[in-house]
Amino acid sequence: MKIGRVLNNWWKRICYFFRRFPKKTQIQPTFGSSFIQYWYCQNWDFDRWIEEYKMLQKIGINEIILQNIADTKSHYAVYPTKMDGYTCNSIDMVETALCAADTIGMNVRIGLGFNDDWWSKNIYDQTWLDDEAEVNKVIVTEIVTMYGGHRALTGWYIPYEFHPLTALSFVQQAELNRFFQKIAGTIKVYSKKNIMIAPFYKAQLTWNITLASWSYFVHHILKDTGIDILALQDSIGAGFNTLEHLDEIYAYTKKAADEIGMILFAITETFEVNATEYLPAQQSRIREQLSIESAHVSGFVAFSADHYQNGNELTQVTGYEDYYRYYLDHRK
C-alpha cells in the first residue's frame, strides 16, 4: 500500500509537470514569406507581379516582404515620395505590387528606408541615427496616406539589421533601442499592422561574445520598442554559422524574445556563397535548416525564394521544383 501511494504521488507530480510545462509543438517547416529586393522588381507591371505571386502561392508562400522601398543615402525611392531631394522610380512599385496582391489574395509587408552607412561607423553616431529615424517616420506617414487602404498591406519591416558587434556597450544598446522605438512608435500611431525586424548572429564571435551575451543584447536593444516579430537570420548561406550552431543560437534568441514578449521567426537563407557569387542552395541543406529551426520558431521566411528558387527564372526552376516537392510532403 505504501509503495502504491508513493508511485501515485510521483505520477501526480509528473502529470503536473507536463501540464505546467507542455512540450512545444513544432510548426510545419515550410515558408510562409519571402523577401524580394527592389532592384529586381522595381519596373514590373501588374501582370508580372501576378505571375510572381502565383509562383509563390503554389509553394505555400502567402506574404512577400519588400525589403526596402527607399535608399536614404542616395535619396531614391521606388514610390512617388514628396521628400525633398529624392528622385523616384518611373513606376510606382509599391502601388503596383499592392494592387496585384489585392487581386490575387497575397499579403505585402512593407520595408522602410535603408542607408548603407548603417554598416559603417555612422551607426555609433547618435545624430546619424536620429536623422535616419526621422526620415523613416516620414516614409511611414507617406505609405499610410498613399497606400493604407490596400487590403494587401498587412505588415511592416524595419530593414536595419543589428548583429553582435553593432552594440557592444550599454550606451550603444540604449541608443539603438531609442532608434527602433522612434520608428516603431510612428508605425503604431498610424497602423495596427505588426512590425518585423531581422538581426543576425555570427558563431565565429562566440569566443568574445557568448550566446548568453547575445541574448542580453537582443533583450536590451528591442525591449519596449513596439516591434512584434524578431525574425532571426540563420546566416547559413552567408557562412557566418553552420548547421551545428543553429539549435543553440535559436534557443538563446528565443529566450530573449520570450522575455520581451516578441514572436520569433526564422529567416532561412536559401543561397550559398561561392567566392563572390551567390548561388541557390541545395534543397537538402534547406531542409536541414528548416528542421532545426522549427523547434524554436513560430514561422519561416525565405531569403529568398524570389531570388534563388524562382520558378519564373529558367536557371532556378530545378531548385523551385525541388522545394515544391518538399512543400507537398510537409504542408498541413
C-alpha angles and dihedrals in degrees: 000000000000091000089050092053091049092050091046091052092049090049090052090051092050091049091048091051094053092045090051096041106029118189112260113248110229115235123233106280097233134113122263097174140029133197122233126189120221096232086070101046110020094109099042119127126221094272093051091053090050089052091051094048093050090051091053096043090055089064095044100263111138100168132059120197117212096212093211135341100200138041103217092190097055092031096236130140135184092218129054098272120181093211112131116259096013125129119208138215114259089238121053095237095184094053093045093048092048095046092051091046091050089054098050102034097253125146124228125203111199119223114205130218125313136194122201090218085078086085093055135063091287089086087072092053110094092199090055091049091049091051092049091049091051093051091050091049088057091048090053093053091047093050093048091048096046103035108014092110094065114108089210095064097095106151151002135242126202104207099202103111117200126198136180096283093047096081116013096155130063089240093055091046090052092048092051090047090056091045093055092042091057094052098040091043091058091049090052091052093057105026142039093203119115125257128226133197129184120210124169139209129217115215092202087069093060092101089063105021111037123206088249088058090047090053088051092050092051091049095051097040096050104030113123093356094123092238110141108193127047104198105189116205109227090211092208093130093047089052096237092120139021130220089259090062098051103082094054095041093053093043092056092043090049089054091057093043092052092048093056097036099250128141115240120223129175123233100206113202111225097189139072131211119236106185100304096337123101112215136177113270122235114264090234090065094043089052091055092049092051093046095053095043094048091076091066112026140072098213146007131234121190122223086220144345088150093057104032111019099033115153090202093061115077094215091053102044094099092055090045092053091046090055091044091058090047090049092052089054095048108034119110 
